[in-house]
Amino acid sequence: MNLDSPLHAPVGARSVHVTEHRGHDSALQPLHRSDWLAEEVPVALVFNGISHAVMMVSPQDLDDFALGFGLTEGLLLSPDELHGVEVLPVGDDPHMGQGIEVQMTVSSACAWRLKGRRRSLEGRTGCGLCGTDSLADACRAVPTPPPRSVSPQALARAMASLRDWQPLQHLTGATHAAAFCDLAGAVQLVREDVGRHNALDKLVGAMVKARLAPDQGFIAISSRASYEMVHKTAMAGVSVLAAVSAPTARAVDTAQAAGIALAGFVRGQDCVVYTHPERLGLHTP
């Protein structure tokens, strides 16, 4: 995309030169211009000196990502188990080097659980379970957050305003967003990333740091609702998830079991509710 370009490249985007062809008239001259691309960087999450996961991530808000990933993956049982985070670029490439290490200092109890998980994860941006080494890990039980009710109007308000909170998406057209909204649909906090799971992890970490009560709002996402998105929502203690696209069958099953009201295709005043419609003010036959 090439909207009004900022004077300085924002974190998570890079300017490149492109050649653009428009139309079917061979006599038209190609257009040479600059454009913005979303950065996609390998990020290693290192717990007490041991690399646990390598994910492809947008390089901003990595301290939020570290905390959120630890909590939604069940590696941290509470934020207090994370004692410190240090973000260190690796290599000497002028852009991102070989990648980024996020070095996390965690409690001894957390370190012990990590050894028990024996997880070696190399995750692509669109993947939430790459590297999970057992079926039991892939289908972990999820908690049941305190139930909250939200109106369809609140979902519509949140999704409509979410577009205004996505500077990287407007600039590059290549990122997802996850937002925490209050019960009236007002956006409180947003995080962006090239990966939808990463955006949600960043949001969860930011919510904890901002001391936002998870039972006082809902999560809106600019993507489909996969199993992992529902799982992470439940781990965050949020009981309503609204997605702009469809859920998967496993996501619906998981939401039903966890007591999460799941709405998809939230566009304008329309939405499709897949679980617990009574909590969204809709009556069942």
Long-range contacts (C-beta under 8 A, 24 or more apart in sequence): 1-35, 1-36, 1-170, 1-171, 1-172, 1-173, 2-33, 2-34, 2-35, 2-36, 3-170, 3-171, 5-34, 5-36, 5-171, 6-171, 9-36, 10-167, 10-168, 10-171, 11-59, 11-60, 12-38, 12-39, 12-58, 12-59, 12-60, 12-168, 12-175, 12-192, 13-37, 13-38, 13-39, 13-168, 13-171, 13-172, 14-39, 14-95, 36-171, 36-172, 37-172, 37-174, 38-168, 38-172, 38-174, 38-175, 38-194, 39-95, 39-96, 39-194, 40-125, 40-194, 41-96, 41-99, 41-100, 42-98, 42-99, 42-100, 43-99, 43-100, 43-101, 43-102, 44-90, 44-99, 44-100, 44-101, 44-102, 45-69, 45-70, 45-102, 45-104, 46-101, 46-102, 46-103, 46-104, 47-75, 47-104, 47-106, 47-110, 47-111, 47-114, 48-104, 48-105, 48-106, 48-111, 48-114, 49-103, 50-111, 50-114, 51-101, 52-114, 52-119, 52-120, 52-121, 53-119, 53-121, 53-122, 53-123, 53-131, 54-99, 54-121, 54-122, 54-123, 55-121, 55-123, 55-125, 55-195, 55-198, 56-123, 56-124, 56-125, 56-194, 56-195, 57-125, 57-193, 57-194, 57-195, 57-198, 58-168, 58-175, 58-192, 58-193, 58-194, 58-195, 58-198, 59-96, 59-100, 60-192, 61-191, 61-202, 61-205, 61-206, 62-87, 62-100, 62-102, 63-87, 63-102, 63-205, 64-191, 64-201, 64-202, 64-203, 64-204, 64-205, 64-206, 64-209, 65-102, 65-193, 65-198, 65-201, 65-202, 65-205, 66-102, 66-104, 66-205, 67-204, 67-205, 67-208, 67-209, 68-200, 68-201, 68-202, 68-203, 68-204, 68-205, 68-206, 68-208, 68-236, 69-201, 69-205, 70-104, 70-106, 70-110, 71-204, 71-205, 71-208, 71-235, 71-236, 72-200, 72-201, 72-204, 72-231, 72-232, 72-235, 72-236, 73-235, 74-140, 74-235, 75-106, 75-110, 75-113, 75-114, 75-117, 76-106, 76-110, 77-109, 77-110, 77-113, 79-208, 80-107, 81-106, 81-107, 81-109, 81-110, 82-106, 82-110, 83-107, 123-195, 123-197, 124-195, 125-193, 125-194, 125-195, 125-198, 126-195, 126-196, 127-197, 128-197, 128-226, 128-227, 128-228, 128-229, 129-228, 140-231, 142-230, 142-231, 142-234, 142-235, 142-254, 142-257, 142-258, 143-234, 143-235, 143-237, 143-258, 144-234, 144-258, 144-259, 145-214, 145-215, 145-234, 145-236, 145-237, 145-238, 145-239, 145-258, 145-259, 145-260, 146-215, 146-237, 146-239, 147-239, 147-259, 147-261, 147-276, 147-279, 148-183, 148-215, 148-216, 148-217, 148-218, 148-239, 148-240, 148-279, 149-183, 149-261, 149-279, 149-280, 149-281, 150-183, 150-185, 150-218, 150-240, 150-261, 150-279, 150-280, 151-185, 151-280, 151-281, 152-263, 152-269, 152-271, 152-280, 152-281, 152-282, 153-185, 153-269, 154-181, 154-183, 154-184, 154-185, 154-218, 155-185, 155-218, 155-220, 155-242, 155-263, 155-266, 155-271, 155-280, 156-185, 156-266, 156-268, 156-269, 156-271, 157-181, 157-184, 157-185, 157-186, 158-185, 158-186, 158-187, 158-218, 158-220, 158-242, 159-220, 159-242, 159-244, 159-266, 159-267, 160-268, 161-185, 161-186, 161-187, 162-187, 162-190, 162-220, 162-222, 165-190, 166-190, 166-192, 166-222, 167-192, 168-192, 169-222, 175-199, 176-221, 176-222, 176-223, 177-221, 177-222, 178-202, 178-203, 178-219, 178-220, 178-221, 178-222, 179-203, 179-219, 179-220, 179-221, 180-207, 180-212, 180-214, 180-217, 180-218, 180-219, 180-238, 181-217, 181-218, 181-219, 181-220, 182-216, 182-217, 183-216, 183-217, 183-218, 187-220, 188-212, 188-217, 196-221, 196-222, 196-223, 196-224, 196-226, 196-229, 197-226, 197-228, 197-229, 197-232, 200-229, 200-232, 200-233, 201-232, 204-232, 204-235, 204-236, 207-236, 214-238, 215-239, 218-242, 220-266, 224-248, 224-264, 225-251, 225-262, 225-264, 226-250, 226-251, 227-251, 227-254, 230-254, 230-255, 230-258, 230-260, 230-262, 233-260, 234-258, 234-260, 239-279, 240-279, 240-280, 242-266, 242-271, 247-274
